[in-house]
Every structure is written in structure tokens, then in C-alpha cells.
Amino acid sequence: MAAVDPGDEKNTPPMVAARRSPVTTALITSCLREELQARLVALGQPAYRASQVLHGIYRRRARDFAGLSDLPAALRAQLAAEFVFPALTLVRVLGARDTTQKFLFRLSDGQLIESVLIPASPALYGEASDRRTLCVSSQVGCAYGCKFCASGLDGWTRNLQAGEIVEQVLQAEALGGNRVDNLVFMGMGEPLANFDNLLRAIAILNDAEWGLGLGARRMTVSTSGLAPQIRQLADQPRQIRLAISLHGATDEVRSQIMPVNRKYPLAALLDACRYWRSHKKQRLTFEFILIADLNDSPAQAQALAALANELAAKVNLIPYNTVAGLPWLRPPEARCEAFLRTLRARGVAATLRREKGHDIDAACGQLRRQTMQGENGG
């Protein structure tokens, strides 16, 4: 499937595409409590049973309706007739020398997605040191065609349902044996192009009474720069964090690698970021993948410093993880360090991500693509 050009006005808008998702089965992990209450009442059950169901899933980690053993058998049968648990099957897991783990999951319709569990990193997104950070996917593939990214090489297939997003967290915690401390919507796909399911997943993950109880400030939405949806997200009450996948400090450089910049150039993107800043307490983060001989120059560092200072944004520098079939290379370590020094000399709060999963191709989309090619005889 060819990558969709998000700068082309003829393309189907992401929110319309979301309503066309071929997956229609009611996932129990996509339900908000009030929705489950209403459905149970319609089935002749008391509303309080909804809290029992959700407690069984998110506290006791039941993986099927039989596991909800504190519920009457008749109710479990009713639930099984109305809902299903997400069918995420672990296909492969890779571990890196730095203890980063990449999980490849197969969905109920056979599609593949990736999640990446990253160990402790000093101040990766939050104010304090991060501990266990999970990057989750929000779509199967990606329509936005960033030229350095493996996720979009085979195009966009569909949006994930909220329950499929939530299930990645449940599975990662079960596989890793520990609770996820920080969550980043930065895996496969553009989270803001799956806006409704993103918000629903965040609500389930955040709710401390019946959901997973992960703090909003420990969740970061990373976007390639969908300016209207950034404004929509700013209007939401939860104090989640926002990271902008910038990767170019000028339109000239950014447009070379990010087609979305043709539709939402830096002026539009930065205006949306100002709107975010006026509505949220959390500082913005600019993600900046350093690519050799493209955006790693002193001039780009100086331009990036100016943008970051205007918005009081933090900068997270990420040396490029090479992708098979793409021409881009990782800059030498000395050049990355020089870029970092330039930012800090201009008063920018900046970090340089150290080696995280480079030896297992941790950039999202690579493991999925390798597996698909192997299954197709490629």
C-alpha cells in the first residue's frame, strides 16, 4: 500500500478514516464505566456490576470472562455474548543490550503492531527521571509518510480501537513483570489521526477508580504536527504531555523528510503550540531525530534553539536508528554532542538520548516490516 500524502487535500480526513475501521467487535477494554453500566442495566443487571467487571480486568488482570470468577456464571455468559477481550498475540520479542524490549503483536484480523519498553532514562519526557517507559502504537501503519520512518513504508491500514491500545499496556506489564511508569503514544501511527480512540484509551488508562490509574502527567502524546488536533487536545481537561516530532528547525529541512509540513508548515504548527501553552501547565517537548548531513548542522541547532526558547520547550535529541532500505545515517557521536552543546549554550533544556535499542532496530515499524516480508516470502 502506498503512503498517503497528508498534504493532499483529496485524502480522506483522519477522523473519517477512523469511522471506517473494519474492526467492529465490541472490545471490553474499549468500554468506559458509564457505558458498561448502561449496557448491563439493559441486560437486567445492576449497574454496580460494571465496577466489578473493570476491577477484575484492570486490578486482578483477568484475561477472559471465565477469569471474572467473583461474578455470577449467568452474567459472565451475558458478557461473553456482548463483548470480547482484545486478541493481541505475541509474535516476537527482542531484547537489547540496554534492556530495551520490543514486542511484536498480531491483532485479531492478522495485522501486526509494535510496542517498545524502554528502561530508565534521565528526564526523557517528565521533570524527574523516567523509569519504565512504554511506547505504544495507535494505528496499523501510518499515512503520514515521514521519509526516515519504517512505520509508514507500507502505508496505513487502519486505526486501533481504544481497547487495542490499552491492551498493549496490559501485555507489556505482564511480559515485563513490572508496572509501566510512563506511557508515550509514539509507536506506529499518528496518534492525533486516531483522535477519538486516543482520548478513550487515555481515559481508561488514567482513571484511578476503575481503570489502570496511570497519571495523566505520565502520558505523552507525540505528534508529527497535526495543528488542528493539537488545539483539540489542548481543550481536553487531562493534563497530559505533548511532544512534537519536529526533526527540522526550518521549513526547508522539515519538508524534505516530513510531508505533513506541506499542509501544516512551521508557522501553523508553532501557532498551535502557542495555543497549547496557553491552556496547559506542562512544558512542550520537541523531539528531534538527528540525521547525518540533513539536520545535524550548527545552523539547525541555532534555529532549533530559537524555536525552543520562544515556547519554553524542552528538546529531546534522538540519534537516528538506521532503517533497512532508507538512505539516512546516524551522525557521529561527537557531532550529536556538539549539537547538544549549542542548544544548552543558548539556554535550552535539552537532553541527548543515549543508546536505547539500536542493536534491536528499536525504531517503530522495523520489526513489523521484517516479519511481514518474511511471511510474504520477501
C-alpha positions in Angstrom: 0.0 0.0 0.0 1.4 3.4 -0.9 1.9 6.0 1.7 -0.8 8.7 1.8 0.3 12.2 1.3 -1.2 14.2 4.2 -0.6 17.4 2.2 -3.0 16.3 -0.4 -6.4 17.8 0.3 -8.1 15.0 -1.6 -7.2 12.5 1.0 -9.8 11.1 3.4 -9.6 13.1 6.7 -8.2 11.0 9.6 -11.4 11.3 11.6 -13.4 10.0 8.7 -11.0 7.1 8.2 -11.4 6.3 11.9 -15.1 5.7 11.4 -14.3 3.3 8.5 -12.2 0.9 10.6 -13.1 -2.7 9.6 -12.9 -3.9 13.2 -16.4 -3.6 14.8 -16.4 -6.2 17.6 -17.2 -4.7 21.0 -13.9 -4.9 23.0 -14.5 -4.9 26.7 -11.3 -2.9 27.2 -12.7 -0.1 25.0 -15.6 0.5 27.4 -15.9 3.4 29.8 -17.6 2.5 33.0 -20.7 4.5 32.4 -21.1 2.7 29.0 -20.7 -0.7 30.6 -23.2 0.3 33.4 -25.8 1.3 30.8 -25.3 -2.0 28.9 -25.5 -4.1 32.0 -28.7 -2.4 33.1 -30.2 -3.0 29.7 -29.4 -6.7 30.2 -31.2 -6.7 33.6 -28.1 -6.5 35.7 -27.4 -3.9 38.5 -25.1 -1.0 37.5 -22.6 -1.8 40.2 -21.6 -4.9 38.3 -19.7 -2.7 35.9 -17.2 -1.7 38.6 -16.7 -5.4 39.5 -16.0 -6.3 35.8 -13.5 -3.5 35.4 -11.8 -4.2 38.7 -11.4 -7.8 37.6 -9.8 -6.7 34.3 -7.5 -3.8 35.5 -6.7 -4.8 39.1 -6.8 -8.6 39.0 -5.8 -8.7 35.3 -8.4 -11.3 34.2 -7.7 -12.2 30.6 -11.1 -13.7 29.8 -14.6 -13.8 31.2 -14.0 -17.1 33.0 -11.4 -15.2 35.0 -14.0 -12.9 36.4 -14.8 -15.6 39.0 -16.5 -13.3 41.5 -19.3 -12.7 39.0 -22.3 -15.0 38.6 -22.0 -17.5 35.8 -25.1 -16.1 34.1 -23.5 -12.6 34.0 -20.3 -14.0 32.6 -22.2 -15.7 29.9 -24.0 -12.4 29.1 -20.7 -10.6 28.9 -19.2 -13.2 26.6 -22.1 -12.8 24.3 -21.8 -9.0 24.2 -18.0 -8.4 24.3 -14.6 -9.9 23.6 -11.2 -9.4 25.0 -8.6 -7.9 22.6 -6.8 -10.7 20.8 -3.2 -9.5 20.9 -0.9 -12.4 20.3 2.8 -12.1 21.0 4.7 -13.0 17.8 8.2 -11.9 18.6 10.1 -10.2 21.4 13.6 -8.8 21.0 15.8 -7.7 23.9 18.6 -5.2 23.6 21.9 -4.9 25.5 20.5 -1.9 27.3 17.4 -4.0 28.4 15.1 -2.3 25.9 12.4 -4.8 24.8 10.5 -4.7 21.5 7.2 -6.6 21.3 5.5 -7.6 18.0 1.8 -8.3 18.4 -0.6 -9.8 16.0 -4.2 -8.4 16.2 -7.4 -10.4 15.7 -7.5 -9.5 12.0 -3.9 -10.7 11.4 -2.4 -7.2 11.4 0.9 -6.5 13.2 1.8 -3.7 15.6 4.8 -3.0 17.8 5.3 -1.7 21.4 8.7 -0.8 22.8 9.5 -1.0 26.6 12.4 1.3 27.4 14.4 1.2 30.7 15.3 4.2 32.9 16.3 7.3 31.0 17.2 10.6 32.7 14.5 13.2 32.1 13.3 11.7 28.9 9.9 13.4 29.0 8.9 14.1 32.6 10.5 16.5 35.0 12.0 13.7 37.1 13.9 10.7 35.8 11.7 8.3 33.8 11.7 4.7 34.9 10.0 2.2 32.7 8.6 3.9 29.6 6.4 2.1 27.1 5.9 3.4 23.6 2.6 2.2 22.2 1.1 2.1 18.7 -2.1 3.9 17.8 -2.5 2.7 14.2 -1.6 -0.2 11.9 1.0 1.5 9.7 1.0 5.2 9.2 -0.4 7.6 6.5 2.0 10.4 7.1 5.0 9.1 5.2 7.9 10.6 7.2 10.9 9.8 5.0 13.0 8.4 7.8 10.4 6.2 9.4 9.7 2.5 8.9 6.1 2.7 10.2 4.9 4.4 7.0 6.8 2.4 4.4 3.9 0.1 3.8 1.2 2.7 4.2 -1.7 3.0 6.6 -4.1 0.0 7.2 -6.4 1.0 10.0 -6.8 2.8 13.3 -6.5 0.8 16.5 -9.5 0.6 18.8 -9.1 2.1 22.3 -9.1 -1.4 23.7 -6.2 -2.5 21.5 -4.2 0.5 22.7 -5.0 -0.3 26.3 -4.1 -4.0 25.8 -0.6 -3.1 24.8 0.0 -1.7 28.2 -1.5 -4.8 29.9 0.6 -7.1 27.8 3.8 -5.2 28.3 3.3 -5.2 32.1 2.6 -8.9 32.1 5.6 -9.7 29.9 8.0 -7.3 31.7 6.8 -8.3 35.2 6.6 -4.7 36.3 4.2 -1.7 36.1 4.8 0.8 33.3 5.7 4.2 34.8 5.4 6.3 31.7 3.5 5.9 28.5 4.3 7.5 25.2 1.9 7.4 22.2 4.9 7.3 19.9 4.8 3.9 18.4 3.4 3.0 15.0 1.0 5.6 13.6 0.0 9.2 14.2 -2.0 9.3 17.5 -3.8 12.5 16.6 -5.1 11.0 13.4 -6.9 8.4 15.7 -8.2 11.1 18.0 -11.4 9.6 19.4 -9.8 6.3 20.2 -6.8 8.0 21.6 -8.9 10.0 24.1 -10.9 7.0 25.0 -7.7 5.0 25.7 -6.3 7.8 27.8 -9.5 7.9 29.9 -9.3 4.2 30.6 -5.6 4.3 31.3 -5.9 7.3 33.6 -8.9 6.6 35.7 -7.8 5.7 39.2 -11.1 4.3 40.4 -11.9 1.7 37.7 -9.1 1.9 35.1 -5.3 1.5 35.2 -4.6 4.5 37.3 -1.7 5.9 35.3 -1.3 9.6 36.0 -2.1 11.9 33.1 1.2 13.7 33.6 2.9 10.4 32.9 1.3 10.1 29.5 2.8 11.9 26.5 1.2 12.2 23.1 3.7 12.6 20.3 2.5 14.1 17.0 4.1 14.8 13.7 2.4 18.2 13.7 -1.4 18.0 13.1 -2.1 21.6 14.1 -6.0 21.4 14.4 -5.9 18.3 16.5 -3.2 19.8 18.8 -5.7 22.6 19.5 -8.4 20.0 20.1 -6.2 18.1 22.5 -5.4 21.4 24.4 -9.1 21.8 25.1 -9.2 18.4 26.9 -9.1 18.6 30.7 -6.5 16.0 31.4 -3.0 17.4 32.0 -1.2 15.0 29.6 2.0 16.0 28.0 2.6 16.9 24.3 5.7 16.1 22.3 6.2 17.5 18.8 8.1 15.4 16.3 9.9 18.4 14.8 13.0 16.9 13.2 13.7 20.1 11.2 14.0 23.6 12.6 13.2 25.3 9.2 10.5 24.6 6.6 13.2 23.8 4.1 14.7 21.0 6.1 11.5 19.7 7.6 9.6 19.5 4.3 12.4 17.2 2.9 11.5 14.5 5.4 8.0 15.2 6.7 5.2 15.6 4.1 2.9 16.8 6.8 4.9 20.1 6.8 3.4 21.0 3.4 -0.1 21.1 5.0 0.9 22.4 8.4 4.2 24.3 8.0 6.1 25.6 10.9 4.1 28.8 11.2 0.9 26.9 11.6 2.4 24.2 13.9 4.0 26.8 16.2 0.8 28.7 16.4 -1.0 25.5 17.6 1.8 25.0 20.1 1.2 28.5 21.4 -2.4 27.6 21.9 -1.4 24.5 23.8 0.9 26.5 26.0 -1.9 28.9 26.8 -4.1 26.0 28.0 -1.7 23.6 29.7 0.8 23.7 32.6 3.1 21.1 31.2 6.1 22.2 29.1 6.2 21.1 25.5 8.9 18.8 24.2 10.4 19.0 20.8 11.6 15.6 19.6 14.5 16.0 17.1 15.9 12.9 15.4 19.5 13.7 14.4 20.2 12.6 10.8 23.6 12.9 9.4 24.1 15.7 6.8 20.4 16.6 6.9 19.5 18.3 10.2 22.6 18.0 12.4 24.3 21.2 11.4 25.2 24.1 13.7 22.7 26.3 11.8 19.9 23.8 12.5 20.9 23.8 16.2 20.7 27.5 16.3 17.3 27.6 14.6 16.0 24.9 16.9 17.2 26.8 20.0 15.3 29.9 18.8 12.1 27.9 18.4 12.5 26.2 21.8 13.2 29.4 23.6 10.2 31.1 22.2 7.9 28.3 23.5 9.9 27.5 26.6 10.1 23.9 25.2 12.4 21.1 26.2 14.3 19.4 23.4 14.9 15.6 23.3 17.6 14.8 20.8 17.5 11.3 19.4 20.4 9.9 17.2 18.8 8.2 14.2 18.1 4.5 14.4 19.0 3.2 10.9 16.3 1.6 8.9 17.0 -1.0 6.2 16.1 0.3 2.8 16.3 4.0 3.8 19.4 6.2 3.0 19.7 8.1 6.2 22.6 7.6 8.6 23.2 8.3 12.3 25.6 11.2 12.9 28.9 10.6 14.7 28.6 10.9 18.5 30.8 13.9 18.5 28.5 15.8 16.2 25.5 14.9 18.3 27.3 16.2 21.4 28.2 19.4 19.6 24.5 19.9 18.6 23.6 19.4 22.3 26.2 21.9 23.5 24.9 24.5 21.0 21.3 24.2 22.4 22.5 24.3 26.0 24.7 27.3 25.4 21.6 29.2 24.3 19.7 28.3 27.4 17.6 25.4 26.1 16.8 22.5 28.4 18.0 19.7 26.2 18.9 16.0 26.5 20.6 13.6 24.2 19.1 10.1 24.3 21.8 7.6 24.8 21.8 4.2 23.2 18.3 2.7 23.5 17.6 -0.4 21.5 19.8 0.4 18.4 21.0 -3.2 18.4 17.4 -4.5 18.0 16.2 -1.9 15.5 14.0 -0.2 18.1 12.7 2.4 15.7 9.0 1.6 15.4 7.9 -0.3 12.4 11.1 -2.2 11.6 10.3 -5.5 13.3 6.8 -5.5 11.8 8.1 -4.9 8.3 10.8 -7.6 8.6 8.1 -10.1 9.8 5.7 -9.1 7.0 8.4 -9.5 4.4 9.3 -12.9 5.8 5.7 -14.1 5.9 5.2 -12.9 2.3 8.4 -14.6 1.1 10.2 -11.3 0.6 
